[in-house]
Amino acid sequence: MKIALQPSPVQEIRDDLLTEKNVRLFIKRDDLLHDQISGNKIRKLKYNLLQARSEGHHTLLTFGGAYSNHIYAVAAAGEIYGFKTIGVIRGEPYPDLNPTLEFAISKGMYLHYISRAKYKNKYSAGSVSKLKDMFGQFYMIPEGGTNSLALKGCTEIINEIDVPYDFITSCCGTGGTLAGIIAGLNGNHHAVGFPVLKGGEYLRKEIQDYIKKYNEKVYLNWHLITDYHFGGYAKYSKELVEFINEFKKRQGIPLDPIYTGKMMFGLYNLIRKYVFKKCSRIIAVHTGGLQVIDGFNERFWNLIE
Ligand SMILES: *Cc1c(COP(=O)(O)O)cnc(C)c1O
């Protein structure tokens, strides 16, 4: 099995604000890496898929919420690379499938719903052995796809960048992508993460732990900006929605309201407040995942254009 990814393009953003503040902003278009296994998810899955294959597994099992980009990506990867896939979904099934789960089923994923209480203990020995009784042997990929092999995949973001820069930014769910970016930087430049969940401070330790597990190193050239969560996961404001629609109109680049929109909103705000010194060069990683827009629009009156 071979998973060859072409380097994603790095594109400069032109905007009056950037000229006025004398900051250069580039966007690394990981959203263009793959049409079904989007953005950071293909980076995180790449070495896991190779590992699963080399261990002789035929089935991938993973976990996620009903709108999860990761569930979507694993379902697509299963079809493309020839694995059966099982998605353990948090919460009870709704009578109507949302677009994410509909897609997952169309790619052959088997959905197994568990209660929120059980979901909290999904990695316990008892819970995993129950899944083994039910489904036989499988290669388990954690929620959000974050493990050391995922970090390895995300370090490749750094190898691909061939423009000079000072900062590189990513939004954070589990923080696995940022951890891979930090490991890839290996002490150079500066990484900035934007947690999309409320109370994102806890990610500092999680990210440190992921990196320690990956290469046993501690890095100091990174930090988190924790105040652009808009109230929490999948929470949003009118301002955020307007920013995303405006950004697409002006730049031709789609952002989503759960992940990349929050990061870009935050970045613009920080640039406006002169947080980045003159002549700073920033690379914002577009982590993809635009499929969430369909589910968001279905719930919230087609707010995203
Ligand atoms: C899953 C996802 C993230 C979160 O990545 P982590 O590695 O869990 O921090 C960020 N952006 C998008 C678009 C995603 O789909």
The ligand as an SDF file (V2000), in Angstrom:
LIG
                    3D

 15 15  0  0  0  0  0  0  0  0999 V2000
  -10.3720   17.4310   13.3050 C   0  0  0  0  0  0  0  0  0  0  0  0
  -10.0580   18.8040   12.9080 C   0  0  0  0  0  0  0  0  0  0  0  0
   -9.2360   19.6400   13.6730 C   0  0  0  0  0  0  0  0  0  0  0  0
   -8.6960   19.2120   15.0030 C   0  0  0  0  0  0  0  0  0  0  0  0
   -7.4580   18.5950   14.8690 O   0  0  0  0  0  0  0  0  0  0  0  0
   -6.7050   18.0840   16.1690 P   0  0  0  0  0  0  0  0  0  0  0  0
   -5.5240   17.3760   15.6210 O   0  0  0  0  0  0  0  0  0  0  0  0
   -7.6210   17.1370   16.8690 O   0  0  0  0  0  0  0  0  0  0  0  0
   -6.3750   19.2400   17.0040 O   0  0  0  0  0  0  0  0  0  0  0  0
   -8.9460   20.8960   13.1990 C   0  0  0  0  0  0  0  0  0  0  0  0
   -9.4660   21.3410   12.0380 N   0  0  0  0  0  0  0  0  0  0  0  0
  -10.2770   20.5780   11.2980 C   0  0  0  0  0  0  0  0  0  0  0  0
  -10.8380   21.1460   10.0640 C   0  0  0  0  0  0  0  0  0  0  0  0
  -10.6080   19.2990   11.7040 C   0  0  0  0  0  0  0  0  0  0  0  0
  -11.4350   18.5500   10.9580 O   0  0  0  0  0  0  0  0  0  0  0  0
  1  2  1  0
  2  3  1  0
  2 14  2  0
  3  4  1  0
  3 10  2  0
  4  5  1  0
  5  6  1  0
  6  7  2  0
  6  8  1  0
  6  9  1  0
 10 11  1  0
 11 12  2  0
 12 13  1  0
 12 14  1  0
 14 15  1  0
M  END
$$$$
